[in-house]
Amino acid sequence: MDFHTPLIRATLLRRYKRFLADVKLEDGREVTAHVANPGSMLGMKDEGMVVWLEPNGDPKRKLKYSWKLAEIGGAMVVVDTAMANVVVGAALRAGAIGKLAAYTDVRAEVKYGENSRIDFLLQGDGLPDCYVEVKSVTLSRQAGLAEFPDSVTKRGTKHLRELSAMVAEGHRAVMLYLVQRDDCDGFALAADIDVEYARAMVEARNADVEAMCFSTKPTAFGVNLVEELPIYK
């Protein structure tokens, strides 16, 4: 998946009001960028870190830059959580995820459960409908290990229970974690951050909800899915 415009380098001054960040461009100008990330961004918002912005020339948009990537300890990390669905959607449609490649129809944002929308509903001749929920993973507190979540996520717990309900109805359900940084080779739940989410995942796995995790390679030009990673309990 390529960015619409190659990213430009800047320095983070501060992130505030969840969706805003002040940054300094390389020419010395200070501008405000949009932050498409409602989460805590644990470990991703330190003043002085190198960030990468996508410029836009849309006159209807108040902010002319979007914060897409951050450099953390030499790693490139995706800040924009919406990128996860873009990357996974492209991979599903290209048949690049082997365990799901048999599905020929990929639909995004389909209503299901209790006032929810599944990220992707997969369908194919002779196959059970497959409900795929995607989570963007950016937290890493131990070298090589990606973790989710980075804050308490009641919404994420709700999604796990809804996936379990789909399996009970005879469908297939997948919780897909996309590690959006290039320095991890394994994944685990951050149970110390959200005990309830970790408990819901155990229940979901016992209910035959499948869990998958994939790595990505973020660059200033785009983000691409790389390979499946092991999930550690």
C-alpha positions in Angstrom: 0.0 0.0 0.0 1.5 3.3 -1.1 1.0 6.7 0.4 -0.7 9.2 -1.9 2.3 11.5 -1.5 5.8 10.5 -0.3 6.2 11.5 3.4 8.4 14.3 4.7 10.5 14.3 7.8 9.8 16.5 10.9 10.3 16.7 14.6 7.5 16.1 17.2 6.9 19.0 19.6 3.8 17.7 21.3 0.7 15.6 20.8 -2.5 17.0 22.3 -6.4 16.7 22.2 -5.8 13.2 20.9 -6.0 14.1 17.2 -3.5 17.0 17.0 0.3 17.3 17.0 2.6 20.3 16.7 5.7 19.5 14.7 8.7 21.3 13.3 9.5 20.9 9.6 13.0 20.6 8.4 12.8 24.2 7.1 12.2 25.4 10.6 8.4 26.0 10.3 6.1 24.8 13.1 2.8 23.4 11.9 -0.1 21.4 13.3 -0.7 17.9 11.9 -3.7 15.6 12.1 -3.2 12.5 14.2 -5.4 9.6 13.1 -5.0 7.6 16.3 -7.5 7.8 19.2 -5.4 5.5 21.4 -2.9 6.2 24.1 0.1 6.0 21.7 2.2 4.6 24.6 5.9 5.1 23.8 5.1 6.9 20.5 4.7 10.6 21.5 7.9 11.8 23.1 9.0 15.3 22.3 11.9 15.5 19.9 11.3 12.2 18.1 11.5 12.0 14.4 8.1 11.8 12.7 7.0 11.5 9.1 4.1 13.5 7.6 1.9 13.2 4.6 1.3 16.6 2.9 -2.0 17.2 1.3 -3.1 20.0 -1.0 -6.9 19.7 -0.4 -8.2 23.3 0.1 -11.2 21.9 2.0 -8.9 20.4 4.7 -7.9 22.8 7.5 -4.7 20.8 8.4 -2.2 20.4 5.6 -0.3 17.5 7.1 -1.1 14.1 8.5 1.2 12.3 10.9 1.8 8.8 9.5 5.0 7.3 10.9 7.3 7.7 13.9 10.9 6.7 14.4 11.3 4.9 17.7 14.7 3.4 18.6 15.6 3.0 14.9 12.2 1.3 14.1 9.6 2.8 11.8 6.2 2.7 13.4 2.8 3.5 11.8 0.9 6.1 13.8 -2.3 6.2 11.6 -4.4 3.3 12.9 -6.6 3.4 9.8 -3.6 2.1 7.8 -4.1 -1.4 9.3 -7.4 -1.9 7.5 -6.0 -0.5 4.2 -3.0 -2.9 4.3 -5.1 -6.0 5.4 -7.8 -5.2 2.9 -5.3 -5.0 0.0 -3.7 -8.3 1.2 -7.1 -10.1 1.4 -8.1 -8.9 -2.1 -4.8 -10.1 -3.5 -5.1 -13.5 -1.8 -1.8 -12.8 0.1 -3.0 -14.2 3.4 -2.8 -17.9 2.8 -5.2 -19.1 5.4 -7.9 -16.8 4.0 -6.9 -16.9 0.3 -9.8 -19.2 -0.7 -12.4 -16.4 -0.1 -13.2 -14.6 -3.3 -15.5 -11.9 -2.0 -14.1 -9.3 0.5 -16.5 -6.7 1.9 -15.5 -4.0 4.4 -17.5 -2.5 7.3 -20.4 -4.9 7.3 -23.0 -4.5 10.1 -23.1 -7.4 12.6 -23.4 -8.1 16.3 -24.7 -5.4 18.6 -24.5 -2.1 16.7 -21.1 -3.1 15.4 -19.4 -3.3 12.0 -17.0 -6.1 11.2 -13.8 -4.9 9.5 -14.1 -7.5 6.8 -16.7 -10.1 5.9 -15.2 -12.8 3.6 -17.4 -15.1 1.5 -16.7 -17.8 -1.0 -18.5 -20.8 -2.7 -18.9 -23.6 -0.3 -17.2 -21.8 2.5 -18.6 -20.5 5.8 -18.8 -16.8 6.1 -15.6 -15.5 7.7 -15.7 -12.4 10.0 -12.3 -10.7 10.3 -11.6 -8.1 13.0 -8.3 -6.1 12.6 -6.3 -4.5 15.3 -3.3 -2.1 14.7 -0.4 -3.1 17.0 2.3 -0.5 17.7 3.3 -1.2 21.4 6.7 -2.9 22.1 8.1 -2.8 25.6 10.5 -5.8 25.1 12.9 -6.1 22.2 11.4 -8.0 19.4 8.0 -8.4 21.0 4.8 -6.6 19.9 1.9 -6.2 22.3 -1.7 -5.3 22.3 -3.5 -3.3 23.7 -1.6 -0.2 24.8 -4.5 0.9 27.0 -7.8 -0.5 28.3 -10.1 -1.3 25.4 -13.7 -2.1 26.2 -14.5 -1.9 22.5 -11.9 -4.5 21.7 -13.3 -6.8 24.4 -16.8 -6.3 22.9 -15.4 -7.3 19.5 -14.0 -10.5 20.8 -17.3 -11.5 22.3 -19.1 -10.7 19.1 -16.6 -12.9 17.1 -17.3 -15.7 19.5 -21.1 -15.3 18.8 -20.4 -15.6 15.1 -18.7 -18.9 15.6 -21.6 -20.1 17.7 -23.8 -19.4 14.8 -21.8 -21.6 12.5 -19.5 -19.0 10.9 -15.8 -18.6 10.9 -14.2 -15.7 12.9 -10.6 -14.3 12.9 -8.9 -11.8 15.2 -6.1 -10.4 13.1 -3.3 -8.4 14.7 -1.3 -6.3 12.3 2.1 -5.3 13.8 2.7 -1.8 12.3 6.4 -1.6 13.1 9.5 -3.2 11.6 11.4 -4.4 14.7 9.3 -7.2 16.1 9.3 -11.0 15.4 6.6 -12.1 17.8 3.3 -11.0 19.5 1.7 -11.3 22.9 -1.2 -9.8 24.7 -0.4 -7.0 27.2 -2.5 -8.6 29.9 -1.1 -6.3 32.6 -2.6 -3.3 30.7 -6.0 -4.8 30.1 -6.8 -7.9 32.1 -10.4 -8.1 30.8 -9.3 -8.0 27.2 -6.8 -10.8 27.8 -9.5 -12.9 29.6 -11.9 -12.3 26.7 -9.2 -13.5 24.2 -8.8 -16.7 26.1 -12.6 -17.2 26.0 -12.6 -16.4 22.3 -9.9 -18.9 21.5 -11.7 -21.5 23.5 -14.8 -20.7 21.4 -12.8 -21.4 18.2 -12.1 -17.8 17.2 -8.9 -17.9 15.2 -6.0 -15.5 16.1 -3.5 -14.4 13.5 -0.7 -11.9 13.5 1.3 -10.4 10.6 4.2 -8.1 10.4 4.6 -5.0 8.1 7.4 -3.0 6.6 6.6 0.7 7.0 8.6 3.2 4.9 8.2 6.8 3.8 6.6 5.6 0.6 4.1 3.0 2.0 3.3 0.1 4.2 3.3 -3.5 3.1 2.4 -6.8 4.8 5.4 -9.1 5.2 4.8 -12.4 7.0 2.9 -14.2 9.7 4.3 -13.9 13.2 4.0 -16.3 16.2 1.6 -15.5 18.9 2.9 -16.1 22.4 0.5 -16.6 25.4 
